[in-house]
Amino acid sequence: MVLSDRVARAPKRDTDSRDSRDSRDSRDSKQPRRRSEGPFGGMNQTFARIREDTPRQPFRNPRHNDRDQKDRGKTDGRRIKAMKMQSSLASIPYGQRTRTKASMTELESFGQLDLLPTLKSAISDEVLKGLVDIKPTPVQRLAIPALLGQEIGRRRSRVDISKSGRQEFLLAAETGSGKTLAYLLPAVNALKEAEAADVEISTYREAFERQMAAMREPGYEGPREFEPHPTTARPRVVVLVPTAELVGQVGAVAKSLSHAVKFKTSLFSANVSAKVIQNSMYSPRGIDLIVTTPHLLASMADSDPNILSRISHLIVDEADSLFDRSFSPVTTSILDRALPSVQQLILCSATIPKRLDSYLAREFPNMIRITTPNLHAIPRRVQLGVIDVSKDPYRNNKNLACADAIWSIGKDAARHEGSVPGEIEIKRIMVFVNEREKTQEVAEYLVSKGIDAVALHRDTEEQRQSEMLESFTSSEPMMAKLSDSPEPAIGQSRRSLPNTKVIVATDLASRGIDTLAVRHVILYDVPHTTIDFIHRLGRAGRMGRRGRGVVLVDRNDRRDIVAEVRESMYMGQALI
C-alpha cells in the first residue's frame, strides 16, 4: 500500500477544498468542474470526510457564474419575502381540519342544543326571521356545544378550567360564518340561568311588585321612586369590538334576541351621545349586556371601576385587531380588571396571526381553540381575477384600470333587468387601498368617470362612516330605473353609471363588517399580508353567497404572491 505524501499535513476542511476548486475552475474556464471525485475518491484518506446530505446542484457553465449569482440573489430575496408574508398566520394541521369536519355532522339543528326554549324560538322568529331550512353553520356546530358544556353524539366537549376557575375559548372561523350568534347564544343562555338563580334579583322583584301593588291603591302617599336594580351599571355580559359599525352590527343581533328572551341590551359607541350612554348604564331597570369599543369602556371604567366588577362573560370579537397595534394596551387593561369575576373568556377572530398565537400561549395556556376546517382559506365561491395594469390599454394607470373594471361590472348588470320591468339592481362594490391618503384620490377619480363613489378611512367622521356603510350592510336589494339620467355634478363625466355604488376604503372596512350586499371587491393595491387578503376578499361571498374579487397588479407589485393566493383559492386550501 502506498501512503499519500500529505499524511503529515493538517487536513483541510471540505469547504476550503471546494472553495479552492471553485477558484481554480473560475481561472480555467475551458475545463468544466468535476461533479464527483470518481469511484476511488475515498482511498488513501486519513480522516473521516463525513458531510451532511445536500441536494446536488445542477452543472453550471463557469462563464455564467456572475450572472447566475446576481439572478440567484434576486430570487432568494423574493422567496424570503414571500415566506415572511406567508408565515404571518399560525398554521393549522390538515389532519386536525379533517377530524373537525367529520365531527360537525353530529349536530344537524338548533333543536339539539341545550338552550332555553325562548332562545330556540328567538333564533327562527327574530334573528333568522324569513329564512327557510335553518341549520347551524360549521362554527356554530363546534362552538355552541363547547361553550354550553354539552356532549353531542360521540364528541365530548373538553373544557379545561384555569387555576382561577375560568373557562377560556378561542373561536376561529372564516369571515361571514356566523361567529356572532355562536358566542351570543351561550352567553345569553348563561345570563338567564344566572338571573333565575340570583337571590338578590328575586328579592328586588318581590319588593318591586309590592311597591307597584301599593301604588295602585287609592290614597297612596308613599314614595314614587324605585330602588335601583341590582344590575344597574353592573353588566354581566360585555362584547368588545373595534369599530362603531361593528357595535351596531353585533348589537342588532343582541337586540333581536332580547325581544324574545327579555334582557336589557345597550350599545355604546362614538355614534351615541354621552348623556344617552350614562342614562342607559345607570338606568333603574338595570343592564345585562353591553356591546362597546375598548376605548369607550376603559374611559367609563376609569370613572366607575365597579362597572367591570360583575362581568361573567367577556367576549373579545375581532381579537386579531384588538390585541394588535393601538388597541392592545386598552384591551389588556380591561382584561386585567375584569378577569377576577369572569367565568368565560371568549375570543373570536377570522385569522390567528402568529403574534396573537404567541400571546395566547403565554397568557392563557389553558385556552381551548375551536377552529373550523376552512380557517385561513378564502371560500371557493369567491373567484379572483387579475388585471395586469402594466399592459395596454392601462400603461400602469391603476385609476383607469379600476374605473374600467367597475364600468364592466355595471354594463354586465345592465343587461339583466330586475323583477320589476324598467328597473335594475344596483351593484355595491368595495375598493381597497393600502394607504388612507389614496382613498380620496381614487374616489375623486371614479366620480370624474361617472361612478357614484365615496372615500372611507380613519379620518372620516364616525357618523359619516355609519351612513356610508348602512346601504352596504343591508341585504335588501337596491333598485334603479333604467331611464334615470341625472345631470352630472361639477367635475363629473357626462357618462354616468347609475347602477353601481362604490366605497373606496382602507382595512378599516375589511374587519368583521357583514357586507351581505357586496358581491364584488376590487383590490386596488396588493395587500401586504395574507391576513389582509382574507379580510378584504371576505367582504364578498358572505353567508354562502357567490362573490368575485379583482386585483390590480402593476410592475411594482408582488405577482408571485398573487399567483400563490389565486392557486390556493382555486384548490380550496388555506393561505399558510
MARNU-74508 format. One line per 10 residues: number of its first residue (from 1); their letters; for each residue z, x, y of C-alpha. Coordinates in nm, 4 decimals. Example, Ala and Ser with C-alpha at 12.3 -4.5 7.8 and 13.67 -1.06 7.14 Angstrom:
2
1) AS) 0.7800:1.2300:-0.4500 ~ 0.7140:1.3670:-0.1060 .
//
This chain:
576
1) MVLSDRVARA) 0.0000:0.0000:0.0000 ~ -0.0942:0.1309:0.3411 ~ 0.1532:0.0576:0.6174 ~ 0.0498:-0.0279:0.9664 ~ 0.0550:0.2536:1.2183 ~ 0.2544:0.0256:1.4567 ~ 0.5634:-0.0149:1.2369 ~ 0.7851:0.1890:1.4685 ~ 0.6856:-0.0076:1.7785 ~ 0.8663:-0.3164:1.9061 .
11) PKRDTDSRDS) 0.6759:-0.6296:1.8063 ~ 0.5047:-0.8186:2.0847 ~ 0.5505:-1.1904:2.1274 ~ 0.2736:-1.4262:2.0323 ~ 0.2341:-1.5405:2.3873 ~ 0.1833:-1.1812:2.5019 ~ -0.0741:-1.1200:2.2350 ~ -0.2537:-1.4434:2.3192 ~ -0.2480:-1.3541:2.6887 ~ -0.3932:-1.0118:2.6166 .
21) RDSRDSRDSK) -0.6636:-1.1644:2.4022 ~ -0.7436:-1.4190:2.6744 ~ -0.7714:-1.1450:2.9377 ~ -0.9865:-0.9350:2.7064 ~ -1.2112:-1.2330:2.6385 ~ -1.2442:-1.3072:3.0058 ~ -1.3552:-0.9460:3.0670 ~ -1.6102:-0.9621:2.7921 ~ -1.7781:-1.2955:2.8470 ~ -2.0533:-1.2288:2.5938 .
31) QPRRRSEGPF) -1.8173:-1.2248:2.2943 ~ -1.6625:-1.5639:2.2149 ~ -1.2901:-1.5737:2.1468 ~ -1.1873:-1.5709:1.7817 ~ -1.0368:-1.9062:1.6866 ~ -0.8300:-1.7616:1.3961 ~ -0.7191:-1.4252:1.2613 ~ -0.9058:-1.4657:0.9325 ~ -0.7786:-1.5119:0.5766 ~ -0.5971:-1.1746:0.5716 .
41) GGMNQTFARI) -0.4409:-1.2008:0.9153 ~ -0.0904:-1.2327:0.7715 ~ -0.0895:-0.8995:0.5863 ~ 0.0894:-0.5804:0.6943 ~ 0.3432:-0.7626:0.9166 ~ 0.7000:-0.6537:0.9604 ~ 0.8385:-0.9679:1.1278 ~ 0.8034:-1.3441:1.0714 ~ 0.5487:-1.4905:1.3084 ~ 0.6722:-1.8496:1.2994 .
51) REDTPRQPFR) 0.5150:-2.0754:1.5589 ~ 0.5519:-2.4431:1.6321 ~ 0.2589:-2.6559:1.5280 ~ 0.0493:-2.7215:1.8330 ~ -0.2737:-2.9205:1.8455 ~ -0.5755:-2.6985:1.8064 ~ -0.7595:-2.6565:2.1337 ~ -1.1361:-2.7015:2.1207 ~ -1.3506:-2.3952:2.1784 ~ -1.4461:-2.3483:2.5419 .
61) NPRHNDRDQK) -1.7083:-2.1151:2.6768 ~ -1.5320:-1.8454:2.8826 ~ -1.7916:-1.8829:3.1552 ~ -1.6469:-2.2280:3.2373 ~ -1.2809:-2.1235:3.2366 ~ -1.2315:-2.1506:3.6126 ~ -1.3957:-2.4871:3.6486 ~ -1.2195:-2.6277:3.3424 ~ -0.8862:-2.5061:3.4755 ~ -0.9383:-2.6958:3.8007 .
71) DRGKTDGRRI) -1.0522:-3.0152:3.6253 ~ -0.7660:-2.9925:3.3781 ~ -0.5178:-2.9635:3.6627 ~ -0.6559:-3.2757:3.8257 ~ -0.6467:-3.4763:3.5012 ~ -0.2933:-3.3712:3.4204 ~ -0.1759:-3.4627:3.7673 ~ -0.3216:-3.8098:3.7430 ~ -0.1808:-3.8568:3.3946 ~ 0.1662:-3.7591:3.5123 .
81) KAMKMQSSLA) 0.1453:-4.0091:3.7965 ~ 0.0297:-4.2812:3.5592 ~ 0.3158:-4.2079:3.3223 ~ 0.5646:-4.2260:3.6087 ~ 0.4229:-4.5592:3.7123 ~ 0.4288:-4.6984:3.3600 ~ 0.7841:-4.5731:3.2997 ~ 0.9295:-4.7826:3.5817 ~ 1.0053:-5.0546:3.3262 ~ 1.2522:-5.0370:3.0390 .
91) SIPYGQRTRT) 1.0738:-5.0682:2.7057 ~ 1.1364:-5.3481:2.4566 ~ 1.0534:-5.2624:2.0913 ~ 0.7811:-5.4766:1.9396 ~ 0.9927:-5.5275:1.6294 ~ 1.2530:-5.6992:1.8440 ~ 0.9809:-5.9098:2.0062 ~ 0.8581:-6.0245:1.6643 ~ 1.2065:-6.1181:1.5418 ~ 1.2768:-6.3066:1.8628 .
101) KASMTELESF) 0.9534:-6.5009:1.8332 ~ 1.0388:-6.6065:1.4796 ~ 1.3875:-6.7275:1.5758 ~ 1.2612:-6.9503:1.8573 ~ 1.1083:-7.2021:1.6158 ~ 1.4534:-7.3256:1.5092 ~ 1.5038:-7.5195:1.8345 ~ 1.2465:-7.7914:1.8979 ~ 1.4013:-8.0251:2.1567 ~ 1.6780:-8.0534:2.4139 .
111) GQLDLLPTLK) 1.8454:-8.3111:2.1893 ~ 1.9596:-8.0354:1.9516 ~ 2.1709:-7.8723:2.2233 ~ 2.5453:-7.9325:2.2601 ~ 2.5108:-8.0695:2.6127 ~ 2.6819:-8.3669:2.7716 ~ 2.4865:-8.6935:2.7264 ~ 2.4461:-8.7257:3.1029 ~ 2.2894:-8.3805:3.1188 ~ 2.0419:-8.4598:2.8417 .
121) SAISDEVLKG) 1.9315:-8.7765:3.0172 ~ 1.9082:-8.5938:3.3509 ~ 1.6527:-8.3498:3.2045 ~ 1.3959:-8.6199:3.1354 ~ 1.4938:-8.8690:3.4071 ~ 1.5414:-8.6322:3.7020 ~ 1.4417:-8.2673:3.6535 ~ 1.1265:-8.3133:3.4433 ~ 1.0511:-8.6663:3.5552 ~ 0.6996:-8.7832:3.4812 .
131) LVDIKPTPVQ) 0.6291:-8.5205:3.2149 ~ 0.5493:-8.6094:2.8554 ~ 0.6236:-8.4186:2.5355 ~ 0.9170:-8.2338:2.6917 ~ 1.0193:-7.9271:2.4935 ~ 1.2295:-7.6219:2.5816 ~ 1.0457:-7.3106:2.6924 ~ 1.0988:-6.9827:2.4999 ~ 1.3702:-6.8542:2.7347 ~ 1.5472:-7.1915:2.7233 .
141) RLAIPALLGQ) 1.5414:-7.1908:2.3417 ~ 1.7031:-6.8480:2.3385 ~ 1.9394:-6.8620:2.6359 ~ 2.0929:-7.2113:2.6362 ~ 2.2431:-7.1924:2.2828 ~ 2.3743:-6.8427:2.3561 ~ 2.5383:-6.9498:2.6828 ~ 2.6860:-7.2568:2.5124 ~ 2.8038:-7.0513:2.2127 ~ 2.6104:-7.2821:1.9818 .
151) EIGRRRSRVD) 2.4678:-7.1917:1.6421 ~ 2.1087:-7.3057:1.5895 ~ 1.9883:-7.3020:1.2285 ~ 2.0379:-6.9572:1.0778 ~ 2.0613:-6.7984:1.4214 ~ 2.4189:-6.7438:1.5264 ~ 2.4858:-6.6761:1.8920 ~ 2.6589:-6.3399:1.9064 ~ 2.8886:-6.3268:2.2079 ~ 3.0643:-6.0033:2.2953 .
161) ISKSGRQEFL) 3.3593:-6.0557:2.5254 ~ 3.4552:-5.7760:2.7600 ~ 3.8091:-5.6469:2.7955 ~ 3.8698:-5.8888:3.0806 ~ 3.7754:-6.1877:2.8629 ~ 3.4418:-6.2354:3.0395 ~ 3.1033:-6.3088:2.8805 ~ 2.8098:-6.1173:3.0273 ~ 2.4444:-6.2079:2.9783 ~ 2.1080:-6.0798:3.0952 .
171) LAAETGSGKT) 1.8218:-6.3324:3.0773 ~ 1.4891:-6.1517:3.0984 ~ 1.1721:-6.3596:3.0743 ~ 0.8271:-6.3620:3.2281 ~ 0.7635:-6.5355:3.5597 ~ 0.7314:-6.9136:3.5556 ~ 0.9099:-6.9500:3.2209 ~ 1.1916:-7.1888:3.3198 ~ 1.4826:-6.9478:3.3723 ~ 1.6383:-7.1706:3.6415 .
181) LAYLLPAVNA) 1.7018:-7.4583:3.4025 ~ 1.8055:-7.2112:3.1306 ~ 2.1120:-7.0973:3.3271 ~ 2.1872:-7.4171:3.5223 ~ 2.2277:-7.6464:3.2225 ~ 2.5050:-7.4435:3.0503 ~ 2.6773:-7.3745:3.3845 ~ 2.6853:-7.7419:3.4844 ~ 2.7977:-7.8386:3.1333 ~ 3.0908:-7.5958:3.1561 .
191) LKEAEAADVE) 3.1646:-7.7182:3.5093 ~ 3.2028:-8.0805:3.3980 ~ 3.4098:-7.9871:3.0922 ~ 3.6467:-7.7785:3.3074 ~ 3.6690:-8.0609:3.5608 ~ 3.7732:-8.3086:3.2908 ~ 4.0475:-8.0724:3.1686 ~ 4.1754:-7.9781:3.5175 ~ 4.5172:-8.1364:3.5737 ~ 4.5065:-8.0681:3.9469 .
201) ISTYREAFER) 4.1828:-8.2629:3.9881 ~ 4.3156:-8.5513:3.7747 ~ 4.6304:-8.5708:3.9883 ~ 4.4222:-8.5702:4.3058 ~ 4.2025:-8.8533:4.1791 ~ 4.5036:-9.0661:4.0921 ~ 4.6536:-9.0108:4.4375 ~ 4.3162:-9.0854:4.5963 ~ 4.2831:-9.4159:4.4093 ~ 4.6406:-9.5204:4.5026 .
211) QMAAMREPGY) 4.5748:-9.4497:4.8693 ~ 4.2435:-9.6370:4.8581 ~ 4.4150:-9.9363:4.6994 ~ 4.6906:-9.9283:4.9640 ~ 4.4341:-9.9084:5.2445 ~ 4.2699:-10.2282:5.1183 ~ 4.5966:-10.4194:5.1577 ~ 4.6245:-10.6262:5.4783 ~ 4.8566:-10.4816:5.7397 ~ 4.8313:-10.1261:5.6098 .
221) EGPREFEPHP) 4.9603:-9.8834:5.8725 ~ 4.9769:-9.5622:5.6719 ~ 4.7597:-9.2506:5.7083 ~ 4.3846:-9.2970:5.7044 ~ 4.3018:-8.9379:5.6166 ~ 4.2948:-8.7932:5.2678 ~ 4.4303:-8.4684:5.1370 ~ 4.1601:-8.2026:5.0850 ~ 4.0053:-8.1868:4.7408 ~ 4.1310:-7.9009:4.5153 .
231) TTARPRVVVL) 3.7786:-7.7558:4.5137 ~ 3.7400:-7.7524:4.8927 ~ 3.5931:-7.4107:4.9819 ~ 3.6583:-7.3067:4.6198 ~ 3.3295:-7.3447:4.4273 ~ 3.3223:-7.2890:4.0527 ~ 2.9524:-7.2015:4.0149 ~ 2.7702:-6.9631:4.2501 ~ 2.3985:-6.8811:4.2280 ~ 2.2765:-6.5785:4.4265 .
241) VPTAELVGQV) 1.9069:-6.5486:4.5169 ~ 1.7318:-6.3030:4.7538 ~ 1.5468:-6.5374:4.9936 ~ 1.5826:-6.8695:5.1729 ~ 1.2765:-7.0039:4.9883 ~ 1.4456:-6.9451:4.6537 ~ 1.7619:-7.1127:4.7821 ~ 1.5617:-7.4286:4.8391 ~ 1.3749:-7.3967:4.5096 ~ 1.6803:-7.3426:4.2887 .
251) GAVAKSLSHA) 1.8825:-7.5889:4.4962 ~ 1.6249:-7.8617:4.4355 ~ 1.6773:-7.8309:4.0591 ~ 2.0573:-7.8333:4.1018 ~ 2.0383:-8.1366:4.3319 ~ 1.8289:-8.3288:4.0808 ~ 2.0897:-8.2599:3.8112 ~ 2.3739:-8.3658:4.0430 ~ 2.2191:-8.7094:4.0949 ~ 2.2845:-8.7978:3.7297 .
261) VKFKTSLFSA) 2.5767:-8.5717:3.6376 ~ 2.7703:-8.6248:3.9652 ~ 2.8835:-8.2938:4.1082 ~ 2.8768:-8.1568:4.4623 ~ 2.5991:-7.9071:4.5384 ~ 2.5358:-7.7229:4.8657 ~ 2.2558:-7.4908:4.9757 ~ 2.3347:-7.2122:5.2230 ~ 2.0607:-7.0023:5.3819 ~ 1.9233:-6.8932:5.7173 .
271) NVSAKVIQNS) 1.7491:-7.2313:5.7434 ~ 2.0870:-7.4089:5.7598 ~ 2.2959:-7.4099:6.0766 ~ 2.6437:-7.2567:6.0810 ~ 2.8019:-7.5948:6.1555 ~ 2.6410:-7.7587:5.8534 ~ 2.7493:-7.4690:5.6321 ~ 3.1104:-7.4942:5.7482 ~ 3.1213:-7.8733:5.7097 ~ 2.9804:-7.8504:5.3571 .
281) MYSPRGIDLI) 3.2072:-7.5677:5.2462 ~ 3.5262:-7.7290:5.3837 ~ 3.4339:-8.0892:5.3048 ~ 3.7324:-8.3036:5.1965 ~ 3.5254:-8.4167:4.8970 ~ 3.5182:-8.0609:4.7627 ~ 3.2337:-7.8400:4.6488 ~ 3.1345:-7.7458:4.2930 ~ 2.8127:-7.5418:4.3060 ~ 2.6516:-7.3399:4.5830 .
291) VTTPHLLASM) 2.3152:-7.1644:4.5995 ~ 2.3016:-6.8943:4.8636 ~ 2.1914:-6.5442:4.9548 ~ 2.4235:-6.2417:4.9113 ~ 2.4490:-6.1505:5.2794 ~ 2.5462:-6.5024:5.3827 ~ 2.8050:-6.5392:5.1063 ~ 2.9521:-6.1970:5.1869 ~ 2.9937:-6.2906:5.5531 ~ 3.1689:-6.6144:5.4548 .
301) ADSDPNILSR) 3.3934:-6.4287:5.2105 ~ 3.4909:-6.1820:5.4827 ~ 3.6298:-6.4661:5.6935 ~ 3.7842:-6.6513:5.3950 ~ 3.8336:-6.4307:5.0855 ~ 3.9592:-6.7278:4.8819 ~ 3.6050:-6.8644:4.8614 ~ 3.5483:-6.6292:4.5677 ~ 3.8836:-6.6931:4.4013 ~ 3.7891:-6.9766:4.1585 .
311) ISHLIVDEAD) 3.4364:-6.8837:4.0538 ~ 3.3963:-6.9335:3.6793 ~ 3.0175:-6.8858:3.6559 ~ 2.8449:-6.6256:3.8715 ~ 2.4652:-6.6229:3.8409 ~ 2.2523:-6.3470:3.9945 ~ 1.8902:-6.4604:3.9972 ~ 1.6138:-6.2052:4.0582 ~ 1.8591:-5.9326:3.9588 ~ 1.5945:-5.6609:3.9830 .
321) SLFDRSFSPV) 1.5793:-5.7305:4.3581 ~ 1.9481:-5.7976:4.4248 ~ 2.0551:-5.4717:4.2597 ~ 1.7948:-5.2669:4.4437 ~ 1.7380:-5.1464:4.7998 ~ 1.9211:-5.3272:5.0786 ~ 2.0740:-5.5977:4.8567 ~ 2.2635:-5.3692:4.6186 ~ 2.5739:-5.2893:4.8322 ~ 2.6286:-5.6537:4.9259 .
331) TTSILDRALP) 2.5702:-5.7833:4.5722 ~ 2.8083:-5.5321:4.4152 ~ 3.0768:-5.6098:4.6748 ~ 3.0566:-5.9806:4.5822 ~ 3.0838:-5.8933:4.2128 ~ 3.3891:-5.6762:4.2728 ~ 3.5728:-5.9602:4.4474 ~ 3.4599:-6.2456:4.2225 ~ 3.4751:-6.0916:3.8730 ~ 3.8529:-6.1338:3.8189 .
341) SVQQLILCSA) 3.8092:-6.5109:3.7811 ~ 3.4567:-6.5156:3.6360 ~ 3.4217:-6.6430:3.2790 ~ 3.0462:-6.5987:3.2518 ~ 2.8335:-6.3488:3.4438 ~ 2.4627:-6.4287:3.4121 ~ 2.1877:-6.2017:3.5423 ~ 1.8253:-6.3201:3.5446 ~ 1.5074:-6.1244:3.6026 ~ 1.1382:-6.1236:3.5185 .
351) TIPKRLDSYL) 1.1458:-5.7448:3.4790 ~ 1.4005:-5.4849:3.3710 ~ 1.3443:-5.1700:3.5796 ~ 1.4932:-4.8512:3.4422 ~ 1.7325:-4.8260:3.7355 ~ 1.8725:-5.1727:3.6595 ~ 1.8823:-5.0907:3.2881 ~ 2.0912:-4.7789:3.3531 ~ 2.3230:-4.9624:3.5946 ~ 2.3950:-5.2412:3.3461 .
361) AREFPNMIRI) 2.4517:-4.9976:3.0598 ~ 2.7044:-4.8113:3.2740 ~ 2.8871:-5.1000:3.4418 ~ 2.8530:-5.3752:3.1780 ~ 2.8283:-5.2108:2.8356 ~ 2.9097:-5.5375:2.6535 ~ 2.6335:-5.7358:2.8229 ~ 2.4181:-5.9409:2.5842 ~ 2.0479:-5.9098:2.6587 ~ 1.8312:-6.2117:2.5895 .
371) TTPNLHAIPR) 1.4628:-6.1229:2.6186 ~ 1.1536:-6.3266:2.5401 ~ 0.8680:-6.1892:2.3287 ~ 0.6318:-6.1762:2.6287 ~ 0.8630:-5.9887:2.8640 ~ 0.6782:-5.7402:3.0891 ~ 0.3471:-5.8956:2.9856 ~ 0.1170:-6.0861:3.2170 ~ 0.0162:-6.4132:3.0443 ~ -0.3234:-6.4039:2.8771 .
381) RVQLGVIDVS) -0.4073:-6.7308:3.0526 ~ -0.4328:-6.5235:3.3733 ~ -0.7680:-6.3455:3.3947 ~ -0.8042:-6.0299:3.6016 ~ -1.1291:-5.9392:3.7746 ~ -1.2065:-5.6152:3.9570 ~ -1.4241:-5.5738:4.2685 ~ -1.5437:-5.2194:4.3399 ~ -1.5287:-5.2049:4.7186 ~ -1.6893:-4.8594:4.7313 .
391) KDPYRNNKNL) -2.0262:-5.0028:4.6299 ~ -2.2734:-5.2174:4.8198 ~ -2.2553:-5.4535:4.9984 ~ -1.8964:-5.3751:5.0983 ~ -1.9084:-4.9970:5.1517 ~ -1.5274:-4.9527:5.1473 ~ -1.4678:-5.2583:5.3701 ~ -1.1832:-5.4361:5.1915 ~ -1.1609:-5.7061:5.4561 ~ -1.5206:-5.8054:5.3891 .
401) ACADAIWSIG) -1.4661:-5.7982:5.0122 ~ -1.1540:-6.0149:5.0412 ~ -1.3324:-6.2726:5.2594 ~ -1.6303:-6.2753:5.0233 ~ -1.4044:-6.3385:4.7217 ~ -1.2345:-6.6312:4.8973 ~ -1.5689:-6.7784:5.0028 ~ -1.6872:-6.7543:4.6413 ~ -1.3810:-6.9451:4.5227 ~ -1.4291:-7.2114:4.7893 .
411) KDAARHEGSV) -1.8008:-7.2536:4.7211 ~ -1.7408:-7.2840:4.3485 ~ -1.4768:-7.5521:4.4063 ~ -1.7054:-7.7415:4.6454 ~ -1.9443:-7.8132:4.3591 ~ -1.6854:-8.0335:4.1885 ~ -1.5687:-8.3473:4.3630 ~ -1.2218:-8.4873:4.3113 ~ -1.1245:-8.8204:4.1604 ~ -1.1983:-8.9910:4.4937 .
421) PGEIEIKRIM) -1.5671:-8.9768:4.5978 ~ -1.6256:-8.7681:4.9064 ~ -1.3018:-8.5708:4.8633 ~ -1.2398:-8.2271:4.7198 ~ -0.9243:-8.0434:4.6193 ~ -0.8021:-7.7650:4.8461 ~ -0.7631:-7.4330:4.6660 ~ -0.4484:-7.2428:4.7585 ~ -0.4902:-6.8662:4.7394 ~ -0.2419:-6.5811:4.7850 .
431) VFVNEREKTQ) -0.3493:-6.2370:4.9085 ~ -0.1037:-5.9499:4.8528 ~ -0.0948:-5.6271:5.0531 ~ 0.1391:-5.3281:5.0271 ~ 0.2303:-5.2862:5.3959 ~ 0.3532:-5.5632:5.6225 ~ 0.1533:-5.4226:5.9153 ~ -0.1598:-5.5071:5.7183 ~ -0.0775:-5.8771:5.6713 ~ -0.1562:-5.9790:6.0286 .
441) EVAEYLVSKG) -0.4746:-5.7717:6.0389 ~ -0.6109:-5.9243:5.7183 ~ -0.5107:-6.2780:5.8193 ~ -0.6836:-6.2473:6.1572 ~ -0.9992:-6.1147:5.9939 ~ -1.0067:-6.4048:5.7459 ~ -0.9612:-6.6537:6.0298 ~ -1.2552:-6.4948:6.2095 ~ -1.4615:-6.5645:5.8975 ~ -1.3769:-6.9354:5.8987 .
451) IDAVALHRDT) -1.0894:-6.9228:5.6460 ~ -0.7577:-7.1006:5.7033 ~ -0.5234:-6.8011:5.6612 ~ -0.1727:-6.7150:5.7813 ~ 0.0375:-6.3981:5.7526 ~ 0.3757:-6.3921:5.5790 ~ 0.6053:-6.0891:5.5953 ~ 0.9677:-5.9946:5.6601 ~ 0.9253:-6.0133:6.0365 ~ 0.8188:-6.3778:6.0128 .
461) EEQRQSEMLE) 1.0921:-6.6238:6.1067 ~ 1.2742:-6.7886:5.8155 ~ 1.1801:-7.1379:5.9326 ~ 0.8156:-7.0411:5.9607 ~ 0.8218:-6.8869:5.6122 ~ 0.9511:-7.2101:5.4603 ~ 0.6860:-7.4167:5.6353 ~ 0.4093:-7.1867:5.5145 ~ 0.5250:-7.1822:5.1525 ~ 0.6011:-7.5535:5.1310 .
471) SFTSSEPMMA) 0.2412:-7.6504:5.0587 ~ 0.2070:-7.3683:4.8053 ~ 0.5152:-7.4631:4.6027 ~ 0.4253:-7.8315:4.5745 ~ 0.2437:-7.9348:4.2581 ~ 0.0839:-8.2299:4.4370 ~ -0.2904:-8.1764:4.4908 ~ -0.4141:-8.1362:4.8476 ~ -0.7431:-8.3079:4.9225 ~ -1.0051:-8.2562:5.1937 .
481) KLSDSPEPAI) -1.3098:-8.4590:5.2861 ~ -1.6470:-8.3036:5.2229 ~ -1.7736:-8.4261:5.5578 ~ -1.4977:-8.2540:5.7511 ~ -1.6426:-8.0093:6.0013 ~ -1.3706:-7.9351:6.2579 ~ -1.4504:-7.7487:6.5764 ~ -1.3945:-7.3772:6.5290 ~ -1.0964:-7.2258:6.7057 ~ -1.1259:-6.9417:6.9561 .
491) GQSRRSLPNT) -1.2227:-6.6241:6.7710 ~ -1.3150:-6.8187:6.4587 ~ -1.6541:-6.8130:6.2944 ~ -1.8915:-7.1072:6.3249 ~ -1.8875:-7.1285:5.9486 ~ -1.5688:-7.2706:5.8051 ~ -1.4243:-7.3182:5.4590 ~ -1.2189:-7.6392:5.4731 ~ -1.1246:-7.6490:5.1059 ~ -0.9086:-7.3332:5.0967 .
501) KVIVATDLAS) -0.5678:-7.2312:5.2289 ~ -0.4673:-6.8657:5.2205 ~ -0.1363:-6.6830:5.2617 ~ -0.1524:-6.3076:5.3219 ~ 0.1835:-6.1676:5.2145 ~ 0.3776:-5.8652:5.1001 ~ 0.6022:-5.8619:4.7923 ~ 0.8376:-6.0925:4.9849 ~ 0.6411:-6.3883:4.8450 ~ 0.5997:-6.2450:4.4943 .
511) RGIDTLAVRH) 0.9577:-6.2733:4.3687 ~ 1.0621:-6.5905:4.1925 ~ 0.8877:-6.8440:4.4171 ~ 0.7469:-7.1220:4.1998 ~ 0.3926:-7.1401:4.3371 ~ 0.2732:-7.4092:4.0990 ~ -0.0318:-7.4948:4.3096 ~ -0.1665:-7.1368:4.3195 ~ -0.4467:-7.0648:4.0742 ~ -0.5985:-6.7600:4.2468 .
521) VILYDVPHTT) -0.4307:-6.4338:4.3520 ~ -0.6125:-6.1520:4.5299 ~ -0.4595:-5.8034:4.5214 ~ -0.5922:-5.6533:4.8437 ~ -0.4052:-5.3292:4.7648 ~ -0.3436:-5.1918:4.4172 ~ 0.0337:-5.2334:4.3527 ~ 0.2488:-4.9220:4.3449 ~ 0.4194:-5.0077:4.0145 ~ 0.3701:-5.2264:3.7093 .
531) IDFIHRLGRA) 0.6676:-5.4318:3.8307 ~ 0.4666:-5.5381:4.1341 ~ 0.1671:-5.6124:3.9119 ~ 0.3774:-5.8516:3.7048 ~ 0.5319:-6.0299:4.0020 ~ 0.2111:-6.0627:4.2050 ~ -0.0102:-6.1848:3.9228 ~ 0.2793:-6.4043:3.8092 ~ 0.2218:-6.6292:4.1129 ~ -0.0808:-6.7695:3.9276 .
541) GRMGRRGRGV) -0.0840:-6.9365:3.5882 ~ 0.2733:-7.0674:3.6023 ~ 0.4210:-7.3132:3.3506 ~ 0.1252:-7.2912:3.1126 ~ -0.1450:-7.3310:3.3777 ~ -0.4524:-7.1107:3.3894 ~ -0.4954:-6.8648:3.6729 ~ -0.7153:-6.5854:3.7960 ~ -0.6424:-6.2582:3.9706 ~ -0.8830:-6.0360:4.1625 .
551) VLVDRNDRRD) -0.8008:-5.6754:4.2513 ~ -0.9942:-5.4864:4.5175 ~ -1.0442:-5.1201:4.4245 ~ -1.1890:-4.8540:4.6524 ~ -1.2401:-4.4818:4.6056 ~ -0.8790:-4.4006:4.7024 ~ -0.7153:-4.6376:4.4513 ~ -0.5924:-4.5685:4.1001 ~ -0.8758:-4.7031:3.8876 ~ -0.7177:-4.5792:3.5649 .
561) IVAEVRESMY) -0.4049:-4.7862:3.6240 ~ -0.6106:-5.0975:3.6969 ~ -0.8055:-5.0385:3.3771 ~ -0.4859:-4.9993:3.1749 ~ -0.3353:-5.3190:3.3185 ~ -0.6542:-5.5126:3.2569 ~ -0.6751:-5.3918:2.8973 ~ -0.3076:-5.4767:2.8352 ~ -0.3629:-5.8273:2.9756 ~ -0.6661:-5.8765:2.7531 .
571) MGQALI) -0.4710:-5.7619:2.4463 ~ -0.1645:-5.9657:2.5421 ~ 0.0519:-5.6529:2.5475 ~ 0.3440:-5.5612:2.7694 ~ 0.2912:-5.3247:3.0618 ~ 0.5149:-5.0477:2.9251 .
//
